[in-house]
Amino acid sequence: MSAVDYFKAKLRYETTPHELKSAMEEGKVFLIDVRDKDAYKAEHIAGAQNIPLPELEKNLSKLPRNKTIVSYCWNITCAMAPHAALRLAEKGFQVQELIGGLAEWKGKGFSTETGPSHS
């Protein structure tokens, strides 16, 4: 893979908080928080559904095929979101990962909410 191919793919399959917010407002994405239920309950992006990474395979039927599924976890060093995106891509879903996860979302000044899982 060339550097050009790598960066084209990177830009296609990653999204920033600003891009995600816009896509959410337009109803173009389905957002999943792949952290555990306690972390989700303590704080998450409004509108995100909680599907912890270990439970992803058994919840595939809950996911839409007509929207891009965006996964996120804690921060840039958390590998759960890219693992979720890879698993979903292997199953034929359109996917992206939120770069920097919840930490980057909050760092850009976007709000979060608390509450139980809606998975």
C-alpha positions in Angstrom: 0.0 0.0 0.0 1.3 3.4 -0.9 1.2 6.4 1.4 -1.4 7.9 -0.9 -3.6 4.8 -0.6 -3.2 4.8 3.1 -4.2 8.4 3.7 -7.1 8.1 1.3 -8.4 5.1 3.3 -7.7 6.8 6.6 -9.7 9.9 5.6 -12.5 7.8 4.3 -12.9 5.6 7.4 -12.2 8.1 10.2 -14.4 11.0 11.3 -13.7 14.1 13.4 -16.1 15.4 16.1 -17.2 18.2 13.9 -17.9 15.9 11.0 -19.7 13.5 13.2 -21.9 16.2 14.8 -22.9 17.4 11.3 -23.6 13.8 10.1 -25.7 13.1 13.2 -27.8 16.3 12.7 -28.4 15.1 9.1 -29.4 11.6 10.3 -26.7 10.0 8.2 -25.0 7.9 10.9 -25.7 5.3 13.6 -23.4 5.9 16.5 -22.2 3.1 18.8 -20.3 3.4 22.0 -18.3 0.2 22.4 -17.2 0.8 26.0 -18.7 -1.2 28.8 -22.2 -0.5 30.2 -21.0 1.3 33.3 -18.8 3.7 31.3 -21.7 4.4 28.9 -24.1 5.0 31.8 -21.6 7.5 33.4 -21.2 9.5 30.2 -21.7 9.1 26.5 -22.5 11.1 23.3 -26.2 11.8 23.1 -27.8 9.5 20.6 -25.2 6.8 20.9 -26.3 3.2 21.4 -24.2 1.1 23.8 -23.0 -2.1 22.3 -19.9 -3.2 24.2 -17.2 -4.7 22.0 -17.5 -8.2 23.4 -21.3 -8.1 22.6 -21.0 -6.7 19.1 -21.4 -10.0 17.1 -24.6 -10.9 18.9 -26.1 -7.5 18.2 -25.5 -7.2 14.5 -29.3 -7.5 13.8 -29.8 -4.2 15.7 -27.6 -2.3 13.3 -28.8 -0.5 10.2 -27.3 -1.3 6.8 -28.6 2.0 5.2 -26.4 4.3 7.4 -22.7 4.6 8.2 -22.0 3.1 11.6 -19.6 5.2 13.6 -17.9 3.5 16.6 -16.1 5.2 19.4 -14.5 4.4 22.8 -12.4 6.4 25.3 -9.6 8.2 23.4 -7.0 8.0 20.7 -5.2 5.2 22.4 -8.3 3.0 22.9 -8.3 0.2 20.3 -11.9 -1.0 20.8 -13.5 1.4 18.3 -11.2 0.4 15.4 -11.7 -3.3 16.3 -15.4 -2.8 16.2 -15.2 -1.0 12.9 -13.1 -3.8 11.4 -15.5 -6.5 12.6 -18.5 -4.5 11.1 -16.7 -3.9 7.8 -16.0 -7.6 7.6 -19.7 -8.2 7.9 -20.4 -5.7 5.1 -21.5 -2.6 7.1 -20.4 0.9 6.1 -18.2 2.1 9.0 -16.1 4.9 10.4 -14.3 5.5 13.7 -14.5 8.7 15.7 -10.9 9.9 15.9 -10.0 10.5 19.5 -13.2 9.0 20.9 -15.2 10.5 23.7 -12.1 12.5 24.9 -11.8 14.3 21.6 -15.6 14.9 21.4 -15.5 16.6 24.8 -12.3 18.4 24.0 -14.1 20.1 21.1 -16.7 21.4 23.5 -19.5 19.0 22.5 -21.9 17.9 25.2 -22.5 14.4 26.6 -25.2 12.9 28.6 -25.6 10.3 31.3 -28.1 7.5 31.8 -28.7 3.8 31.2 -27.9 1.8 28.1 -30.3 1.9 25.2 -28.8 -1.2 23.5 
